[in-house]
């Protein structure tokens, strides 16, 4: 992203430490200015509600816990993440589901 190499696992590791986050997955999506940007898919813990304030809070959390340039530009709140039978998150399904939403 804009010349930085950012691994999804580092961003996910920062997000998962937030008290509101139950599970998360991060993908890169095309961006005209930066080449690619980070987007996150987040499953919230019970008693947390998706909101613009929570999105901003999670973005600031990643900036503080990992790196200011590596925060997710968009956060999508989902009920669950697609997984294969062994439990590994299938990020390609998240990427494919985004196509047409650019």
Secondary structure, 3 states (H helix, E strand, C coil): CCCCCCCHHHHHHHHHCCCCEEEEEEEEEEECCCEEEEEEEEEECCCCCCCHHHHHHHHHHHHHHCCHHHCCCEEEECCCCCECCCCCECHHHHHHHHCCCC
